[in-house]
């Protein structure tokens, strides 16, 4: 029943932004799956290009060195919410891009304007190709990548809640260290010159601190369904 409804429903583009640890990925994937939409994790794309830079011995503290090779890796994102994939030059990197080595460097690589231009172009082409619509999650989707998205959502949560969720994901992580790392990364991503982490003026803010994942998913599904009905 739901798939039939999704096929006849107008395509809807949903931008979900917010810092890490707000439930962004889990929410985006579940909403896309429930509503028959494609799904794109833009953070994975930045992690993928960071992984490639680290693997190829590029000095990521030198923006010009990073910019010089930004066109080299071929990054392909699969947009099936039930099994999202990401490959670099044909290699599956879904595991390697989640390592601490990549996590600690992704903000520096992401801040390079040429990197953002390349990845933004990739993201826009994937959004345009999504026939039933797409849920795109990241940090600058509603503001920079897809400013004309049908629905923009900005997820927030307290640093404590986010650190607890993150350390639950990162086995054996120290809660205090995780919280400090999150705050540091937010500061880096919010203060960068090129398309910083920011809430779009027309975004709906959802504070997930006191909500279960299921409640967040239900809230977002309702918002998307209302937007789709109004199209």
N, C-alpha and C positions, 0 to 999 in steps of 0.2 A: 504494500500500500504506500509506504513512505517513499520508495524509489519512484513509483509512478508519479506521485505528487511532485517529487523533485524534478522529474523530467519535464513536466509541463510548466513548472514554476519558472518565473523569470530568473535569469542568472543574477547572482548577487555577489558583490565583492566586499568582503569583511576584513578590516584591518584591526589586528589586536596587538597593542603595544604595551610596554611596561618593563620594569627591571626584572632580573632573574629571581626565581623563588616565589613568584606570585601565582604560579599554577598555569602560566601562559601556554606551555606546550601541551600539557594534558588536556586543558580546556579546549584549545584550538583543534586538536586532533579529534576529540570526542564530538564537538559541535559539527565539524566537517563530515564525520562519519554518519552522524545522526541525520543530517540534512542533505546528504548526497552531494556534498561539495568537494572540490579538490582542497589540498592542504599544502602549505609551504612554510617550512621552518627557515627563516632567513638567517638566523643565528648560526645554523649549521653551515650555511654557505660561507659566512665569514670565518668560521672555524676551519672549513675545508681549505680556503686559500691560505690561512695561517699555517695549517699543517703542511701544506706544500712548500711554503717559504722556509719553515723550520727544517723540513726534510732535505731541501735543496741548499741549505747553508747560507741563505740570504740573511744579511744583517738587518734584523727587523727594527733596530734602533735608528736606522738610516732611512728616512722616508723616500729619498731619491732612489736608493737601491731597491726598495719595495716597489716603487712606482715603475721602475724600468722593466720589471718582469711580470707586471700584473696581467698581461694578456696571455701569458704562456700556459698556465694550467687550464685544462678543460673540465669545467665543473658541471655535472648533470644532477639535477634534483628530480627524484620521482615524487609525484604529488598525490599518491594514494594514501589517505589518512590512516588506513588500517595497516599499511606497511610502507611508510615513507623511506626512501633510499637516497643516498648521496654518494656519488663517485667522483674521483679526480683522476683524469686520464685513464678511465676505465677501471680503476681500483676502488673497491668498496671501502670507504673511510669512516663509516658510521661509528665504529668503535674507537679508532685512533684519534678522532677529533674531540673526544670527550676527556682526554687525558689532562692532567694538571699542567703538563708542558704547553699544551695548546691553550688551555683556559687562561693561563697567566700572561699569554702574549696576544690574545685576540683583540684586546682594546687598542693596543699600539698599532697593529696592522689595520684594524677597522678605521682608525682615525686618518689614514692616508687618503686624501681626496680621490686619487686615481683608483684606489681599491673600491671606494664607495660608488664611484661612477660606473665601474665595470659590473659590480654586483647588483646595483640598482637597475641597470639595463636588463640584466638576466631576470630579475624579479618581475619587472614590468612585462617582459615577453611571456613569462609563465602565467601571469594573471590574465593577460589578453587571450591566451590560448585555452583557458579553462571554460569549457562550454556551459556547465551548469552553474559556474561561479566558483569562488575560492575563498578560503580562510587563510590570510597571510599574517604570520606572527613575527614580531621583531621589536625594534626600538625606535624606528623612524618611519614606519609604514604610513600612518595617517598623516604625518607632517610632510614627508619628502617623497617616498616611493609611490604611494597611491593617494595623493591628496584628494582625488575625486571618488574615493571608495564610498559605496552605498552606506556602509555603517562603520564607524570607528569606535573602538572600545579601548580604554586605558585601564589596565589592571594594576592595583597597588596592594601593598600589605606592609605591616610594620617590619622593620629590619629583623626583629626577634623571630617573628613568624616565618619570614623568608629564610633566615639562617637555619631554623629548625627543619624546614622542608628540604633545604639544600643538603644539610648534613645527613638527613635521612636517605637522600639519593647517593651521596658520596660516602661510601662505606668507611667507617672509622674516622670520619672527619671531626675535628675539634670545633665545637659550636662557636666558641668565642672567635677563633681564627676564621671560621667561615663567615661570621657576621662582619668582621673587620674587612675581609676580602670583598664581600658584597658591597659594603659602603664605599670602599676604594674604587671598585669597578664602576659603581653608579656615578661617582664624582668624575671619573675619567670620561665616561660615556655622555654625561650631561654637560660637560664643559668643553667637549671637543668642538672645533670650529665648524666642521662639515657635518651637517644633519645630526645634531645631538639627540640624545634620548630626551623626548619632550612630549607632553600631552597636546594633541591638536585641539584647537578652540572648540571644534564641533564634536569632540569625542565624548562618549558616555563613560564616566569614571566608575569602576566597580572595585570597592575595597574588599579584598578577599580575606583579611585578617581573621575574622570571626566565622567565615563560611567554610563548609566542607567543599571538597572538589565537586561533588554532585550538585550542590546548590549553585556554585559558580556556573557550571555547565548549563543548568536549567535556566538561569538568569540570561545567559548569552543566547541560548537557543530561542528564548522568548523574544529577545530584542531582534534577532535575525528574522524570525517569522513575521514579526510586525512590519519590519522594513520590506520584506518580500511581498507581503499582502498589499502594501501601499504602492508598489511599483506598477 
